[in-house]
Amino acid sequence: MEDKVLRKLFLGFIHIHILHHAAEEPIFGSWMLEELKEHGYNISSGTLYPMLHSMEADGLLEKQERLVEGKIRKYYRTTPRGNEILKESRKKAYELFKEINE
């Protein structure tokens, strides 16, 4: 039961993490999986890819397809809406961080 609760909580953090990196430069799925692993988030591609598609559908990310080594790779970058959501998320995360570390 507790794992389900933590999973729900961490999915929100992962969304913010994705927005953060996609705002810096275009990202692709396998790179993002590795990046998340470095921060202790062990999610599968079966979780990440639907999340990226959902964020695209919500207008937070835009997708660009590029030919890389003979294969199509999908890159994601934040949209103006994604940047606004990231900005607001940073404020809320900072306020929460200050409060829980007092």
Contacts in CASP RR format, 6 or more apart in sequence:
PFRMAT RR
TARGET T0000
AUTHOR 0000-0000-0000
METHOD contacts of the structure
MODEL  1
MEDKVLRKLFLGFIHIHILHHAAEEPIFGSWMLEELKEHGYNISSGTLYP
MLHSMEADGLLEKQERLVEGKIRKYYRTTPRGNEILKESRKKAYELFKEI
NE
10 41 0 8 1.000
11 51 0 8 1.000
13 41 0 8 1.000
14 36 0 8 1.000
14 41 0 8 1.000
14 43 0 8 1.000
14 51 0 8 1.000
15 51 0 8 1.000
15 55 0 8 1.000
16 86 0 8 1.000
16 89 0 8 1.000
16 90 0 8 1.000
16 93 0 8 1.000
17 35 0 8 1.000
17 36 0 8 1.000
17 39 0 8 1.000
17 41 0 8 1.000
18 27 0 8 1.000
18 32 0 8 1.000
18 51 0 8 1.000
18 52 0 8 1.000
18 55 0 8 1.000
18 61 0 8 1.000
18 76 0 8 1.000
19 55 0 8 1.000
19 60 0 8 1.000
19 61 0 8 1.000
19 78 0 8 1.000
19 82 0 8 1.000
19 85 0 8 1.000
19 86 0 8 1.000
19 89 0 8 1.000
20 86 0 8 1.000
21 27 0 8 1.000
21 32 0 8 1.000
21 35 0 8 1.000
22 61 0 8 1.000
22 76 0 8 1.000
22 77 0 8 1.000
22 78 0 8 1.000
23 77 0 8 1.000
23 78 0 8 1.000
23 82 0 8 1.000
23 83 0 8 1.000
23 86 0 8 1.000
25 77 0 8 1.000
26 64 0 8 1.000
26 75 0 8 1.000
26 76 0 8 1.000
26 77 0 8 1.000
27 35 0 8 1.000
27 75 0 8 1.000
27 76 0 8 1.000
27 77 0 8 1.000
28 73 0 8 1.000
28 74 0 8 1.000
28 75 0 8 1.000
28 76 0 8 1.000
29 45 0 8 1.000
29 48 0 8 1.000
29 49 0 8 1.000
29 52 0 8 1.000
29 74 0 8 1.000
29 76 0 8 1.000
30 45 0 8 1.000
32 48 0 8 1.000
32 52 0 8 1.000
33 43 0 8 1.000
33 45 0 8 1.000
33 48 0 8 1.000
36 42 0 8 1.000
36 43 0 8 1.000
36 48 0 8 1.000
52 61 0 8 1.000
52 74 0 8 1.000
52 76 0 8 1.000
55 61 0 8 1.000
55 76 0 8 1.000
56 62 0 8 1.000
56 63 0 8 1.000
56 76 0 8 1.000
59 79 0 8 1.000
59 81 0 8 1.000
59 82 0 8 1.000
60 78 0 8 1.000
60 79 0 8 1.000
60 81 0 8 1.000
60 82 0 8 1.000
60 85 0 8 1.000
61 76 0 8 1.000
61 77 0 8 1.000
61 78 0 8 1.000
61 79 0 8 1.000
61 82 0 8 1.000
62 76 0 8 1.000
62 77 0 8 1.000
62 78 0 8 1.000
62 79 0 8 1.000
63 74 0 8 1.000
63 75 0 8 1.000
63 76 0 8 1.000
64 74 0 8 1.000
64 75 0 8 1.000
64 76 0 8 1.000
64 77 0 8 1.000
65 72 0 8 1.000
65 73 0 8 1.000
65 74 0 8 1.000
65 75 0 8 1.000
66 72 0 8 1.000
66 73 0 8 1.000
66 75 0 8 1.000
67 73 0 8 1.000
78 86 0 8 1.000
END
